[in-house]
Amino acid sequence: MPRLLGYWTNFTLSDNSLLSEMEQLWGSQLQGLSNAERLWMIQKLAYYLWLGVDESVSDRVKSLTEDTEVRIPDADKLGLIQALVEQLKGC
């Protein structure tokens, strides 16, 4: 079962934050979003985080990432995203 948004973020219900607004619009597990909307949000949020990083991306990472479109099944793409997020969080 998916966890509540408050488990993953630092917000309090009804604190008038953007996260609180999102929870009110889409539910405490963001269940009101379609898969297309979830994926769009993931790529936008990742892009915004990437803008704040002062490092370059190697050609090898770029090349292999392009190959994931056809060489990795969708379920494994999600697993790869989760593994990368855990690394970013330092878990």
MOPAC internal coordinates of N, CA, C and O (Angstrom, degrees):
PM7 1SCF
backbone

  N    0.0000 0     0.00 0     0.00 0    0    0    0
  C    1.4603 1     0.00 0     0.00 0    1    0    0
  C    1.5275 1   108.50 1     0.00 0    2    1    0
  O    1.2310 1   120.29 1   -47.31 1    3    2    1
  N    1.3189 1   117.05 1   132.69 1    3    2    1
  C    1.4706 1   120.26 1   178.94 1    5    3    2
  C    1.5344 1   111.31 1   -62.57 1    6    5    3
  O    1.2310 1   121.48 1   -31.99 1    7    6    5
  N    1.3160 1   114.77 1   148.01 1    7    6    5
  C    1.4643 1   120.20 1   179.01 1    9    7    6
  C    1.5243 1   110.21 1   -86.37 1   10    9    7
  O    1.2310 1   121.07 1   -19.00 1   11   10    9
  N    1.3031 1   115.55 1   161.00 1   11   10    9
  C    1.4572 1   121.92 1  -179.50 1   13   11   10
  C    1.5289 1   110.00 1   -70.59 1   14   13   11
  O    1.2310 1   120.67 1   -29.36 1   15   14   13
  N    1.3101 1   116.33 1   150.64 1   15   14   13
  C    1.4585 1   122.37 1  -179.88 1   17   15   14
  C    1.5268 1   111.58 1   -53.75 1   18   17   15
  O    1.2310 1   120.45 1   141.47 1   19   18   17
  N    1.3097 1   116.74 1   -38.53 1   19   18   17
  C    1.4577 1   120.95 1   179.64 1   21   19   18
  C    1.5276 1   113.72 1   -63.06 1   22   21   19
  O    1.2310 1   119.97 1   157.42 1   23   22   21
  N    1.3292 1   117.67 1   -22.58 1   23   22   21
  C    1.4622 1   120.90 1   176.01 1   25   23   22
  C    1.5238 1   110.68 1   -67.38 1   26   25   23
  O    1.2310 1   120.75 1   143.02 1   27   26   25
  N    1.3222 1   116.17 1   -36.98 1   27   26   25
  C    1.4610 1   122.47 1  -174.33 1   29   27   26
  C    1.5173 1   113.65 1   -90.56 1   30   29   27
  O    1.2310 1   119.94 1   161.42 1   31   30   29
  N    1.3234 1   117.73 1   -18.58 1   31   30   29
  C    1.4634 1   121.07 1  -172.82 1   33   31   30
  C    1.5259 1   110.78 1  -128.30 1   34   33   31
  O    1.2310 1   121.08 1    -8.18 1   35   34   33
  N    1.3147 1   115.53 1   171.82 1   35   34   33
  C    1.4639 1   121.91 1   178.86 1   37   35   34
  C    1.5248 1   109.91 1  -106.42 1   38   37   35
  O    1.2310 1   121.08 1  -105.37 1   39   38   37
  N    1.2959 1   115.53 1    74.63 1   39   38   37
  C    1.4573 1   118.54 1   175.67 1   41   39   38
  C    1.5169 1   108.93 1  -141.18 1   42   41   39
  O    1.2310 1   121.45 1   -21.56 1   43   42   41
  N    1.3154 1   114.84 1   158.44 1   43   42   41
  C    1.4501 1   122.11 1   177.33 1   45   43   42
  C    1.5193 1   108.06 1  -113.34 1   46   45   43
  O    1.2310 1   120.90 1   -43.62 1   47   46   45
  N    1.3098 1   115.88 1   136.38 1   47   46   45
  C    1.4554 1   120.63 1   179.46 1   49   47   46
  C    1.5280 1   110.34 1   -51.42 1   50   49   47
  O    1.2310 1   120.94 1   -45.12 1   51   50   49
  N    1.2980 1   115.81 1   134.88 1   51   50   49
  C    1.4697 1   123.40 1   178.41 1   53   51   50
  C    1.5219 1   112.86 1    64.37 1   54   53   51
  O    1.2310 1   120.05 1  -147.36 1   55   54   53
  N    1.3459 1   117.51 1    32.64 1   55   54   53
  C    1.4710 1   119.83 1   177.29 1   57   55   54
  C    1.5306 1   112.28 1   -91.95 1   58   57   55
  O    1.2310 1   120.74 1  -169.03 1   59   58   57
  N    1.3272 1   116.20 1    10.97 1   59   58   57
  C    1.4645 1   123.16 1   178.93 1   61   59   58
  C    1.5206 1   113.23 1    62.65 1   62   61   59
  O    1.2310 1   120.09 1  -156.90 1   63   62   61
  N    1.3378 1   117.43 1    23.10 1   63   62   61
  C    1.4579 1   121.27 1   177.24 1   65   63   62
  C    1.5230 1   109.96 1   -90.32 1   66   65   63
  O    1.2310 1   121.00 1   -10.56 1   67   66   65
  N    1.3121 1   115.69 1   169.44 1   67   66   65
  C    1.4619 1   120.82 1   175.86 1   69   67   66
  C    1.5307 1   110.61 1   -61.97 1   70   69   67
  O    1.2310 1   120.33 1   141.35 1   71   70   69
  N    1.3331 1   116.98 1   -38.65 1   71   70   69
  C    1.4675 1   119.88 1   177.65 1   73   71   70
  C    1.5231 1   111.61 1   -63.42 1   74   73   71
  O    1.2310 1   120.36 1   141.21 1   75   74   73
  N    1.3094 1   116.91 1   -38.79 1   75   74   73
  C    1.4594 1   120.97 1   177.08 1   77   75   74
  C    1.5263 1   110.31 1   -63.87 1   78   77   75
  O    1.2310 1   120.57 1   139.04 1   79   78   77
  N    1.3130 1   116.51 1   -40.96 1   79   78   77
  C    1.4649 1   120.82 1   177.25 1   81   79   78
  C    1.5259 1   110.98 1   -62.78 1   82   81   79
  O    1.2310 1   120.76 1   137.75 1   83   82   81
  N    1.3336 1   116.16 1   -42.25 1   83   82   81
  C    1.4684 1   120.08 1   178.16 1   85   83   82
  C    1.5246 1   110.74 1   -61.75 1   86   85   83
  O    1.2310 1   120.73 1   137.10 1   87   86   85
  N    1.3323 1   116.21 1   -42.90 1   87   86   85
  C    1.4598 1   119.32 1   179.16 1   89   87   86
  C    1.5232 1   111.14 1   -63.10 1   90   89   87
  O    1.2310 1   120.38 1   139.41 1   91   90   89
  N    1.3185 1   116.89 1   -40.59 1   91   90   89
  C    1.4593 1   120.06 1   178.85 1   93   91   90
  C    1.5251 1   111.43 1   -64.95 1   94   93   91
  O    1.2310 1   120.70 1   142.43 1   95   94   93
  N    1.3330 1   116.26 1   -37.57 1   95   94   93
  C    1.4666 1   120.23 1  -179.18 1   97   95   94
  C    1.5240 1   113.38 1   -74.46 1   98   97   95
  O    1.2310 1   120.58 1   137.59 1   99   98   97
  N    1.3224 1   116.49 1   -42.41 1   99   98   97
  C    1.4683 1   120.32 1  -168.38 1  101   99   98
  C    1.5200 1   114.43 1  -117.01 1  102  101   99
  O    1.2310 1   119.88 1   177.94 1  103  102  101
  N    1.3208 1   117.83 1    -2.06 1  103  102  101
  C    1.4606 1   121.10 1   178.48 1  105  103  102
  C    1.5138 1   112.44 1    97.22 1  106  105  103
  O    1.2310 1   121.04 1   -15.95 1  107  106  105
  N    1.3209 1   115.62 1   164.05 1  107  106  105
  C    1.4614 1   121.68 1  -173.53 1  109  107  106
  C    1.5263 1   113.52 1   -70.77 1  110  109  107
  O    1.2310 1   120.45 1   165.52 1  111  110  109
  N    1.3369 1   116.75 1   -14.48 1  111  110  109
  C    1.4667 1   121.04 1   175.57 1  113  111  110
  C    1.5283 1   110.81 1  -115.95 1  114  113  111
  O    1.2310 1   121.10 1  -166.17 1  115  114  113
  N    1.3253 1   115.51 1    13.83 1  115  114  113
  C    1.4681 1   123.29 1  -177.62 1  117  115  114
  C    1.5221 1   111.77 1    58.35 1  118  117  115
  O    1.2310 1   121.28 1  -151.39 1  119  118  117
  N    1.3222 1   115.16 1    28.61 1  119  118  117
  C    1.4551 1   121.47 1  -177.46 1  121  119  118
  C    1.5272 1   113.09 1   -68.59 1  122  121  119
  O    1.2310 1   119.78 1   165.27 1  123  122  121
  N    1.3066 1   118.02 1   -14.73 1  123  122  121
  C    1.4579 1   121.40 1   178.93 1  125  123  122
  C    1.5205 1   114.02 1   -80.11 1  126  125  123
  O    1.2310 1   120.37 1   174.10 1  127  126  125
  N    1.3216 1   116.89 1    -5.90 1  127  126  125
  C    1.4620 1   121.04 1   178.12 1  129  127  126
  C    1.5289 1   109.95 1   -88.16 1  130  129  127
  O    1.2310 1   120.76 1   -34.24 1  131  130  129
  N    1.3112 1   116.16 1   145.76 1  131  130  129
  C    1.4651 1   119.91 1   172.12 1  133  131  130
  C    1.5292 1   108.34 1   -79.69 1  134  133  131
  O    1.2310 1   120.31 1   -15.00 1  135  134  133
  N    1.3181 1   117.02 1   165.00 1  135  134  133
  C    1.4647 1   119.88 1   177.16 1  137  135  134
  C    1.5255 1   111.07 1   -60.86 1  138  137  135
  O    1.2310 1   120.15 1   142.69 1  139  138  137
  N    1.3230 1   117.32 1   -37.31 1  139  138  137
  C    1.4687 1   120.54 1   177.51 1  141  139  138
  C    1.5203 1   110.28 1   -61.36 1  142  141  139
  O    1.2310 1   120.29 1   138.15 1  143  142  141
  N    1.3274 1   117.05 1   -41.85 1  143  142  141
  C    1.4700 1   120.79 1   179.02 1  145  143  142
  C    1.5263 1   111.50 1   -67.58 1  146  145  143
  O    1.2310 1   120.12 1   140.13 1  147  146  145
  N    1.3189 1   117.37 1   -39.87 1  147  146  145
  C    1.4663 1   120.55 1   177.97 1  149  147  146
  C    1.5280 1   110.92 1   -61.59 1  150  149  147
  O    1.2310 1   120.93 1   131.93 1  151  150  149
  N    1.3228 1   115.82 1   -48.07 1  151  150  149
  C    1.4652 1   119.96 1  -179.32 1  153  151  150
  C    1.5214 1   111.44 1   -64.93 1  154  153  151
  O    1.2310 1   119.98 1   141.75 1  155  154  153
  N    1.3160 1   117.64 1   -38.25 1  155  154  153
  C    1.4679 1   121.23 1   177.97 1  157  155  154
  C    1.5190 1   109.96 1   -62.75 1  158  157  155
  O    1.2310 1   120.77 1   136.72 1  159  158  157
  N    1.3383 1   116.13 1   -43.28 1  159  158  157
  C    1.4624 1   120.02 1   178.88 1  161  159  158
  C    1.5281 1   111.11 1   -64.62 1  162  161  159
  O    1.2310 1   120.07 1   138.99 1  163  162  161
  N    1.3279 1   117.46 1   -41.01 1  163  162  161
  C    1.4628 1   120.94 1   178.67 1  165  163  162
  C    1.5223 1   110.30 1   -58.43 1  166  165  163
  O    1.2310 1   120.20 1   131.74 1  167  166  165
  N    1.3294 1   117.22 1   -48.26 1  167  166  165
  C    1.4683 1   118.70 1  -177.36 1  169  167  166
  C    1.5204 1   111.55 1   -68.28 1  170  169  167
  O    1.2310 1   119.41 1   144.95 1  171  170  169
  N    1.3201 1   118.72 1   -35.05 1  171  170  169
  C    1.4726 1   120.60 1   178.18 1  173  171  170
  C    1.5276 1   110.84 1   -69.10 1  174  173  171
  O    1.2310 1   120.04 1   134.81 1  175  174  173
  N    1.3225 1   117.54 1   -45.19 1  175  174  173
  C    1.4584 1   120.50 1   179.67 1  177  175  174
  C    1.5213 1   111.09 1   -64.20 1  178  177  175
  O    1.2310 1   120.31 1   138.80 1  179  178  177
  N    1.3267 1   117.00 1   -41.20 1  179  178  177
  C    1.4681 1   120.51 1   177.42 1  181  179  178
  C    1.5260 1   110.08 1   -62.45 1  182  181  179
  O    1.2310 1   120.21 1   139.21 1  183  182  181
  N    1.3206 1   117.21 1   -40.79 1  183  182  181
  C    1.4709 1   121.03 1   178.79 1  185  183  182
  C    1.5285 1   110.61 1   -62.32 1  186  185  183
  O    1.2310 1   120.20 1   135.81 1  187  186  185
  N    1.3239 1   117.23 1   -44.19 1  187  186  185
  C    1.4656 1   120.19 1   179.73 1  189  187  186
  C    1.5246 1   110.93 1   -63.51 1  190  189  187
  O    1.2310 1   120.04 1   140.34 1  191  190  189
  N    1.3243 1   117.53 1   -39.66 1  191  190  189
  C    1.4663 1   120.34 1   176.65 1  193  191  190
  C    1.5203 1   110.78 1   -65.52 1  194  193  191
  O    1.2310 1   120.61 1   138.78 1  195  194  193
  N    1.3350 1   116.44 1   -41.22 1  195  194  193
  C    1.4685 1   121.59 1  -179.33 1  197  195  194
  C    1.5290 1   111.02 1   -62.11 1  198  197  195
  O    1.2310 1   120.10 1   143.92 1  199  198  197
  N    1.3331 1   117.42 1   -36.08 1  199  198  197
  C    1.4650 1   121.09 1   178.86 1  201  199  198
  C    1.5287 1   111.76 1   -59.19 1  202  201  199
  O    1.2310 1   120.62 1   151.40 1  203  202  201
  N    1.3186 1   116.43 1   -28.60 1  203  202  201
  C    1.4584 1   120.34 1  -178.47 1  205  203  202
  C    1.5204 1   114.77 1   -87.52 1  206  205  203
  O    1.2310 1   120.08 1  -177.81 1  207  206  205
  N    1.3247 1   117.46 1     2.19 1  207  206  205
  C    1.4668 1   121.39 1  -178.20 1  209  207  206
  C    1.5199 1   109.29 1   -99.05 1  210  209  207
  O    1.2310 1   120.85 1   -49.74 1  211  210  209
  N    1.3145 1   115.98 1   130.26 1  211  210  209
  C    1.4656 1   121.23 1  -178.38 1  213  211  210
  C    1.5296 1   110.10 1   -99.66 1  214  213  211
  O    1.2310 1   121.03 1  -121.21 1  215  214  213
  N    1.3158 1   115.64 1    58.79 1  215  214  213
  C    1.4567 1   122.27 1   179.44 1  217  215  214
  C    1.5269 1   108.16 1  -140.57 1  218  217  215
  O    1.2310 1   120.82 1   -24.15 1  219  218  217
  N    1.3125 1   116.04 1   155.85 1  219  218  217
  C    1.4617 1   119.34 1   176.59 1  221  219  218
  C    1.5271 1   109.68 1   -95.51 1  222  221  219
  O    1.2310 1   121.08 1   -16.81 1  223  222  221
  N    1.3192 1   115.54 1   163.19 1  223  222  221
  C    1.4623 1   122.46 1   178.15 1  225  223  222
  C    1.5231 1   107.70 1  -106.43 1  226  225  223
  O    1.2310 1   120.48 1   -50.67 1  227  226  225
  N    1.3226 1   116.68 1   129.33 1  227  226  225
  C    1.4634 1   120.31 1  -176.98 1  229  227  226
  C    1.5265 1   110.94 1   -69.63 1  230  229  227
  O    1.2310 1   121.37 1   -25.98 1  231  230  229
  N    1.3238 1   114.98 1   154.02 1  231  230  229
  C    1.4632 1   120.59 1   177.28 1  233  231  230
  C    1.5242 1   111.22 1   -61.27 1  234  233  231
  O    1.2310 1   120.19 1   146.29 1  235  234  233
  N    1.3283 1   117.23 1   -33.71 1  235  234  233
  C    1.4696 1   121.44 1   179.66 1  237  235  234
  C    1.5215 1   110.90 1   -65.00 1  238  237  235
  O    1.2310 1   120.43 1   136.55 1  239  238  237
  N    1.3263 1   116.79 1   -43.45 1  239  238  237
  C    1.4687 1   120.23 1   177.68 1  241  239  238
  C    1.5228 1   109.76 1   -63.95 1  242  241  239
  O    1.2310 1   119.99 1   137.01 1  243  242  241
  N    1.3181 1   117.63 1   -42.99 1  243  242  241
  C    1.4667 1   120.81 1   178.63 1  245  243  242
  C    1.5190 1   110.90 1   -60.16 1  246  245  243
  O    1.2310 1   120.48 1   133.45 1  247  246  245
  N    1.3275 1   116.69 1   -46.55 1  247  246  245
  C    1.4602 1   122.03 1  -177.84 1  249  247  246
  C    1.5306 1   111.47 1   -63.67 1  250  249  247
  O    1.2310 1   120.49 1   130.00 1  251  250  249
  N    1.3196 1   116.67 1   -50.00 1  251  250  249
  C    1.4608 1   119.66 1  -178.48 1  253  251  250
  C    1.5275 1   111.85 1   -65.66 1  254  253  251
  O    1.2310 1   120.35 1   144.53 1  255  254  253
  N    1.3179 1   116.93 1   -35.47 1  255  254  253
  C    1.4592 1   119.67 1   178.06 1  257  255  254
  C    1.5199 1   110.95 1   -64.33 1  258  257  255
  O    1.2310 1   120.14 1   140.26 1  259  258  257
  N    1.3256 1   117.35 1   -39.74 1  259  258  257
  C    1.4661 1   120.73 1   175.75 1  261  259  258
  C    1.5270 1   110.77 1   -60.67 1  262  261  259
  O    1.2310 1   120.32 1   142.65 1  263  262  261
  N    1.3338 1   117.00 1   -37.35 1  263  262  261
  C    1.4667 1   121.30 1  -179.37 1  265  263  262
  C    1.5259 1   112.82 1   -67.88 1  266  265  263
  O    1.2310 1   119.74 1   158.93 1  267  266  265
  N    1.3317 1   118.10 1   -21.07 1  267  266  265
  C    1.4631 1   119.66 1  -177.58 1  269  267  266
  C    1.5176 1   112.29 1   -64.72 1  270  269  267
  O    1.2310 1   119.54 1   158.80 1  271  270  269
  N    1.3136 1   118.48 1   -21.20 1  271  270  269
  C    1.4657 1   120.50 1  -178.07 1  273  271  270
  C    1.5231 1   111.41 1   -55.22 1  274  273  271
  O    1.2310 1   120.22 1   137.18 1  275  274  273
  N    1.3157 1   117.18 1   -42.82 1  275  274  273
  C    1.4667 1   120.15 1  -176.68 1  277  275  274
  C    1.5266 1   113.42 1  -113.37 1  278  277  275
  O    1.2310 1   119.45 1   163.94 1  279  278  277
  N    1.3180 1   118.66 1   -16.06 1  279  278  277
  C    1.4582 1   120.44 1  -172.59 1  281  279  278
  C    1.5250 1   114.65 1   -98.91 1  282  281  279
  O    1.2310 1   120.18 1   172.64 1  283  282  281
  N    1.3138 1   117.27 1    -7.36 1  283  282  281
  C    1.4689 1   120.75 1   179.32 1  285  283  282
  C    1.5255 1   108.26 1  -127.03 1  286  285  283
  O    1.2310 1   120.00 1   -51.28 1  287  286  285
  N    1.3434 1   117.61 1   128.72 1  287  286  285
  C    1.4673 1   120.31 1   177.55 1  289  287  286
  C    1.5312 1   111.34 1   -62.89 1  290  289  287
  O    1.2310 1   120.78 1   -24.41 1  291  290  289
  N    1.3159 1   116.11 1   155.59 1  291  290  289
  C    1.4670 1   120.86 1  -177.50 1  293  291  290
  C    1.5233 1   112.81 1   -56.18 1  294  293  291
  O    1.2310 1   119.97 1   139.23 1  295  294  293
  N    1.3302 1   117.67 1   -40.77 1  295  294  293
  C    1.4698 1   119.66 1  -179.72 1  297  295  294
  C    1.5290 1   110.53 1   -61.72 1  298  297  295
  O    1.2310 1   120.45 1   142.27 1  299  298  297
  N    1.3306 1   116.75 1   -37.73 1  299  298  297
  C    1.4617 1   119.66 1   178.27 1  301  299  298
  C    1.5266 1   111.93 1   -73.81 1  302  301  299
  O    1.2310 1   120.10 1   151.88 1  303  302  301
  N    1.3199 1   117.42 1   -28.12 1  303  302  301
  C    1.4715 1   120.00 1   174.36 1  305  303  302
  C    1.5258 1   109.54 1   -62.83 1  306  305  303
  O    1.2310 1   120.68 1   136.79 1  307  306  305
  N    1.3239 1   116.30 1   -43.21 1  307  306  305
  C    1.4621 1   119.84 1   177.74 1  309  307  306
  C    1.5236 1   110.98 1   -63.94 1  310  309  307
  O    1.2310 1   120.40 1   139.64 1  311  310  309
  N    1.3203 1   116.84 1   -40.36 1  311  310  309
  C    1.4627 1   120.49 1   176.80 1  313  311  310
  C    1.5166 1   111.93 1   -63.26 1  314  313  311
  O    1.2310 1   120.60 1   140.04 1  315  314  313
  N    1.3242 1   116.46 1   -39.96 1  315  314  313
  C    1.4588 1   121.16 1   177.71 1  317  315  314
  C    1.5248 1   110.54 1   -64.32 1  318  317  315
  O    1.2310 1   120.31 1   137.65 1  319  318  317
  N    1.3271 1   117.00 1   -42.35 1  319  318  317
  C    1.4695 1   120.82 1   176.39 1  321  319  318
  C    1.5226 1   109.84 1   -59.24 1  322  321  319
  O    1.2310 1   120.45 1   134.17 1  323  322  321
  N    1.3242 1   116.75 1   -45.83 1  323  322  321
  C    1.4650 1   120.20 1  -179.11 1  325  323  322
  C    1.5208 1   110.90 1   -63.53 1  326  325  323
  O    1.2310 1   120.07 1   138.18 1  327  326  325
  N    1.3316 1   117.47 1   -41.82 1  327  326  325
  C    1.4705 1   120.67 1   178.81 1  329  327  326
  C    1.5262 1   111.07 1   -62.58 1  330  329  327
  O    1.2310 1   120.31 1   138.87 1  331  330  329
  N    1.3211 1   117.02 1   -41.13 1  331  330  329
  C    1.4613 1   121.19 1   178.98 1  333  331  330
  C    1.5217 1   111.71 1   -65.99 1  334  333  331
  O    1.2310 1   120.59 1   138.87 1  335  334  333
  N    1.3261 1   116.47 1   -41.13 1  335  334  333
  C    1.4669 1   120.68 1   177.75 1  337  335  334
  C    1.5262 1   110.35 1   -61.86 1  338  337  335
  O    1.2310 1   120.46 1   136.80 1  339  338  337
  N    1.3252 1   116.73 1   -43.20 1  339  338  337
  C    1.4634 1   119.76 1   179.12 1  341  339  338
  C    1.5239 1   111.20 1   -61.05 1  342  341  339
  O    1.2310 1   120.13 1   141.52 1  343  342  341
  N    1.3326 1   117.36 1   -38.48 1  343  342  341
  C    1.4646 1   120.98 1   176.59 1  345  343  342
  C    1.5307 1   110.40 1   -64.20 1  346  345  343
  O    1.2310 1   120.38 1   136.80 1  347  346  345
  N    1.3178 1   116.88 1   -43.20 1  347  346  345
  C    1.4612 1   120.67 1   179.76 1  349  347  346
  C    1.5295 1   111.64 1   -63.08 1  350  349  347
  O    1.2310 1   120.88 1   143.67 1  351  350  349
  N    1.3119 1   115.92 1   -36.33 1  351  350  349
  C    1.4592 1   120.97 1   179.91 1  353  351  350
  C    1.5163 1   112.27 1   -77.86 1  354  353  351
  O    1.2310 1   120.50 1   167.02 1  355  354  353
  N    1.3363 1   116.64 1   -12.98 1  355  354  353
  C    1.4499 1   120.01 1  -179.62 1  357  355  354
  C    1.5169 1   113.47 1    78.70 1  358  357  355
  O    1.2310 1   120.77 1  -155.18 1  359  358  357
  N    1.3143 1   116.12 1    24.82 1  359  358  357
  C    1.4726 1   119.73 1  -179.26 1  361  359  358
  C    1.5128 1   111.21 1   -83.52 1  362  361  359
  O    1.2310 1   120.10 1   180.00 1  363  362  361

